[in-house]
Amino acid sequence: MKKFQFRLQSLLKYKRHLEQVAKQSMAQSVADLLACEQHITELQNDRITATDQLDALVEKGMGAGQFNRYRQFITAVDQMIMLEHTRKTELEKILDDKRKALKQRTIEKKALERLREKQAREYTHKMLREEQKNLDEITSLRTARKVNNERI
């Protein structure tokens, strides 16, 4: 029996590759988002530490210059936190787009895989029918020979 060959195998292989690339791209976006969240957490911790230090120094007494430097640092950290939140929102949008792209790639690949499976089943069914037809023909030839030999 001849082996089944899927005519669109190279396209299926390409679709699998595209799906894999989309998975890797999405994984990179997830890593970027997690890194951004980690950076936000670090900045918030820095702000809390600086605020606590400022409160402690105010209680002890400190100069106006030093107070202004702490306030500027805290303000800068607040701005950085806001920028990181904006970046996080953008990264979430990018991740959502990549998730949609991955879903589309997976759908395209699965459609081709289902087509391949269907064609393979049809091919196998056709080969079994042909094989049965050949066996039936062989059986009928044997029967015809027996009948012919019995007449002689």
N, C-alpha and C positions, 0 to 999 in steps of 0.2 A: 504494500500500500504506500502510495506516494505521501511524503510528509506535507502537512499543511503549511502554506506560506501566506502570511498576511501582507497584502500589497502595500498597506500603509504603515508598515513596521517602522520605517525610518521617520515618518511623521510622528508616530507614537513615541519613539525614542526622543525626538526633539521636544515633544510636549512634556515628557517626564523631566527632561533637562530644565525646561522653563519653570516647571513646578519646583524643582529643587533650588533653582536660583531665587525664585520668589520666597521660598522658605528661608533661605539664608539671608535674604534682604530683610524679611520680617524679623528674623532673630536679631539682626544687627539693630533694627529700630527699637526692639524691646530692650536691648542692652543700652542703647543711647538714652531711652526714657528712664531706665533704672538708674543710670549714672546721673542724669539730671535730678532725679528725686533725691539721690544720695547727696548731691551737691547742695540742694536746697536744705536738707537736714543739717549738713555741716555748717552752712551759713546761719541757720537759725540757732544752732548751738553756739556759734561764735558771737552772735548778737546777745544771747542770754548771758554768756560769760562776760562780755564787755559791759553789759548793763549792770550785772552784779558787781563787777569791779568798780564801776563808776559810783554805784550806790555806797559801796564800802569806803571809797576814797572821799566822797562828799561828807560822810559822817565824820571822818578823821580830819577833814579840812584839806582843801587843795586849791591850787592857783587857778585863775581864770583861763590861762593859756592851756593848761593841761585839761581842764574841763571841756574847753572848746575842741581840743583834739579828740577826746573821747566821743563827744557829740557828733563830730564830723565822721568819725569812724563808724559809729552806729548808723548814721544817716546813709553812709556809703553802703553799708551791709544791707540796710533796708532796700536801697535801690537795686542792689545785686539780687536780692531775693525776688523783687518784683520782676526783674529781667529774666531770672530763671523760671519763674512761674509762666511768663509769656512764652519762653522757649519750650517749656513743658507742654503747654497748650498746642504749640506748633508740632512738637514731636508726637503728641497724641493724634493729631490730624494725619500726619505722615504715616503713623502706625496703622490707623484706620484705613487709609488708602492702600497700604501694602497688604493689609489683611483681605481687603476686597479683591485686590489683584491676585493674591494667592488662591482665594476661593474660586475666581474665574479660571485660573490655570488648572486647578484641580478638577473643575467641572469639565473643561475641555479634554483633559487627559482621561478622565473616567468615561467620557462619551466614546472616545476611541477604543478604550479597553473593552467596553461593552460590545462595541461593534466587532472587535477582534474575537471575543468569546462567542458571539452569535455566529460569525462566519466559521469559526472552528467547529461549533456544534453542527452547523449545516453541512460542512465538509465531511465530518465524521459520519453523519447520518447518510449522506450521499454515498460515501465509500462502503458503508455497511450494506446499503441497498444494492449497490453494484456487486459486492461480494456475494450477497445472497442470490442475486440473479445468476451469477456465474455458477454458484453451487447448484442452483435449481437446473441450470442448463446441463451441467455435468451429470446430475442425477437423471434427467430425462434422456440423455444420450445413453447412459448405462441401461436404463429400462428399455430403450428402443433396441439396443444390441441384444439384450436378453430375449426380448420378444422375437427379434429377427433370428437369433440362434435357435430358438425353440421351434420355429417354423421349418427350419432346414433339417 
